[in-house]
Amino acid sequence: MTYDEMLEQIRNGDGFIAALDQSGGSTPKALRGYGVEDDAWSGDEEMFAMIHTMRSRIVTSPCFNGDRVLGAILFEKTMDGDADGKPVPTVLQERGVVPFLKVDKGLEDEDKGVQLMKPMPGLTELLKRAKDKGVFGTKMRSVINSADAQGIAAIVKQQFDVGNQIVDAGLMPILEPEYTISAEDRAEGEEILRDEILKALDELSGGRQVMLKLSIPAVPGTYDALVDHPAVARVVALSGGYSRTDACAELAKNKGMIASFSRALLEELRHQMDDKQFDDALSTAIDEIYCASAEKNAA
């Protein structure tokens, strides 16, 4: 797939983006969800080897292809690993799935109701390596816990500052200022977030585009103006702790937003399953998320 082909698929394709980017802090929880308890591995290398085996099983499943899965977000170790004897980004592209890479290094402590991203030393080199491997874009996450206007403005500024660096490297950034779905003031805060993002989008120059990954809004339609903005290639939604059923139901209320689910995609997969059971469970999840993403958008 060329860059232009990948861009066209991400902008206009029917489907969703799979999030397979659990990092060191969230990997044990992901493995427990997969039926692998903490005493099954010893040390980070064994832990990452197990999560890589899970991800390889997903991306090589017959149902995991560009017919319904537009893209997949990878952890760095997954990008550097192989599946079926080929680099994972190559496997994805051969299946018609656009590869993305998680580039953030975790979160700072909360201040003014938000958690900014930690510094990203070596980002320039990582972006070059990702591009050389055929990766199309990146993703980076920060977190909003309350409707503090100053904190939300800081989150948006940081996301766009780093996003511009990623665009300069020839990659498409997914900006992810996640709003905690349990926050009592989420509806108010999401309006502040929307307006700050709109201001930053209007300041982009030279035809630059970004993608946005946002919590499914408390009030449906809150992000319609972002979906329609010419500087936004696509708005995708994280599941944010919802079950798959609830995440799909909430997502379907928002036109133009497609899914980029992690736990809600993987919640019924277990390492003890045989290949048919695994593929059937994954296919069911893909079907449900596809319908919430694509079929409502076509309506």
N, C-alpha and C positions, 0 to 999 in steps of 0.2 A: 504494500500500500504506500503510495506517495503521501507527502504531507497534505497536498490539496485534496486527495481522496479521503484522508482521515478527517480533515476539517469539514468536508461536505457531510460525511457520515455523522459527525458529532453535532453539527449545526441542524441538520434536517432529518436525520434517521429516526425511525420508529424503534423504540426500545429503551434501555436503561444502562447505567454504568454500574458495574459490580465493584464493590470496595473490598479488596483483598489485601489491605495494607496494615493490619494489626502490627504494632511495633513491640519493642521489648516489654513495655509496661502492661500492654493489653493482651499479649500473647498467651500467658497462662490462663486467663479467663476464656479466651477463644478456644484453647485446647480442652478446657473442662467442658465447654459447650459441645465439643466434638466427641466427648466421651473419654478423654485422656486425662487422668488425674495427675496431680503434681508429682506423685512418687514414681511416675513412669519415666521420668527423665531426670538427669543430673547435670546441672550446669547449662549455661546459655547455648552452647553449641548443640547439645542434644535437643533442647527445647526448640531452637530454630529449625533443626533438621526435621522435627516432627511437624511443625507448622508448614514447612515447605512441602512435605509429603502430602499434607491435606490440600494445599493450594494447587499442587501439581495434579492431584486427582480431580479437582474442580475444573481446571482449565483444559484438561484433556478429555473431559466427559463429552460424549457425542452431542449433548444438548447445549453445550457452552460454545456458542458460535455467533457470528454477526447477524444472524436472522432476528435475534431478540436481544442480544447483549451488544450494545454499541461499543463499550469500552470497559477496561478493567484497571483499577488503581492498584499498584504494586508497592510492597515494602522493598527497600533497597536490596536486601539479601535475596528476595524473590527475583528482582530484576537481574541480579548477578547469577542466579541459579539456572539449572536446566530442567526441562520436562520432556520426556520421550527423547532424550539425547540432544535436544536443541535448546538454545537460550529461550527463556520464557517470553521475552518480547517478540521473538521470531515466531514462536508457537501461536501467540495471540494474533499476530498479523496474518499468519497463514489461515487462521480460522475467521478472519474478517473482523477481529476485535481490536480496537484501538488501545495501545498501552499508555498508561499514565504512571507517574512515580510520586509517592509521598516524599516530600523533602524536608518537612519541619522536624525539629529535634525535641519536641515536647513543649511544655507550658511553663511560664513563670508563675510565681505565687500570685494570688488574686490581689488586685489593687483597683480601686474605683469600680468595683463590680465586675471586672473582667480579668481574664488571664491572657496576657500577650504571649507570643511565641518566643522561645528562647533564641539566642543568637544561633546562626547557622554557619559556622566556620566551614570552609571548603565548598560552599554552595556553587561557586563558579566552576570548579572542577567536576562536581557531581553532575551539573547540568550538561556539561560537555560530554561526559561519559554516557549519560542517559541518551542524549541525542545520537551519539555514535551507535548506540544499541537499537535505534529505531523507535525510541519513546517519543510520543507526540506531545505530551503535556505533563504538568505536575499538579500536586495538591498539597495544601498546607492549612493546618487547623489552629484556630484560637477559639476561646470560649467566652461567652457573655452570660453572666449569672444574674444581673439586675439592670434595670433601666436607668443607668447612670449615663447621662449624655456625654460627659467628658470621657468616660471610659470607653464608650462605644465609638466615639470619634477617634480615639487612639488606636483601637482595634482596626478600624477601617483604614486609617492612614498606614499602619504597619503592613496590612495585607496588600494594599496597592503599591507601596514602596517596593516590597519584595516582588510583587507581581510584575512590575515594570522591569526589574532586573531579569526575570524569567523570560519575558517577551524579548528583551534584548539578546538573550541567548538562543532565540529561535524556537522557543517552546510555548505552548498554551498553558497559562496558569489557571488552576481552579482555586479561587479564593474561598476559604471556608471559615467565616466567623459564626461558629455554632452558637445558637441561643438555647440554653438549658430549658428543656420543655417543662420542667417542674417549677420554673420561676413564676411567682404569683403575678408579676408585672409584665409578663411576656408580651401581651398584646400591645401595651404601650411601648415597650422597648423595641419591638419589631418595627414599629412605625419610625422610631428614631433611627434604627439601623437602616431601613429602606432609604430614608432621606439622606443619610450620610453617604450611602453607596451611590445614590443618584448624583450627588455633588461630585464625588470622585470620578464617576464615569464621564460626566460632562467635561471634566478636566483632562481626560485622556487625549493625546494628540496623535496625529499621523495615522489615523485609521486603526489604532490599536484595539484589540478585543481581548476580553477575559471571559472566563466562566465563573459562575457562582455556585457554591454548595451551601445551602441554608437549611435550617430546621424547618419542617413543615409548619407554616404559620398558624398561630392560634385563631386568627380570623382569616378564612379563605379569601384569596384574592389580594392579600396585603402586598404581594410581590409582583402583581401584574405589570407595573411600570418597569420593573427590572427585566421581566421576560421580554418586553417589547422594546427595550433600549437597543439602539444599533451597535453599541459597544459591547454587548453581551452575546457571546456565541451560544450559550445555553445556560439555563438555570436548573440545577439538580438538587434533590432533596435527600438529606440524611434521615435515617429512621429514628435516631435520637433516643432509643430506649423503648419505643413502641414495639409491640409484637408485629409480625408481618401482616396479620389480618388488619390490625388497627392502622398501621403505617400506610397500607394500600388504600384503606378507606379514607384516611385523611388526605393523602396525596391526590386522590381522584377528585377532590373538591377544588383543586387549584389548576387552572388551565395553564398549559405551557410548561409546567414543571414536570421533570421526569425523575425517576428514582436514582439514587446512588447509595444503595443499602449494603450494609455489612452483616451485622447480626441477624437482621430480618431475612437476609438471603440464606444464611447458613444455619438457622436455628434448628432445623430438623435433621441435619446431616450428622452421622456418627461413624467413627472409624471402624466399628464392628460390622457395618453393613457390607454385604457382598456387592459386587459391581452393579447388578441390576437394581437392588434396593437403593443404592446410593444415587445412581443415575435417575431413577424414577423420582426420588425425593427432591433432587436438584431441579429436575425438569418441572415439577409441580410448582416449586418456588419461583422459578424463572417465568413460568406462565402467569402466575398471579401478579408478579411485579411488572411484567410487560403490560398486562391489561390495565393496571392502574396508571402506567406511564403513557402508553401509546394510544390505546383505544379511546380514552377520555379526551386525549389531545386531538384526535381526529373527529370527535363528535361536534 
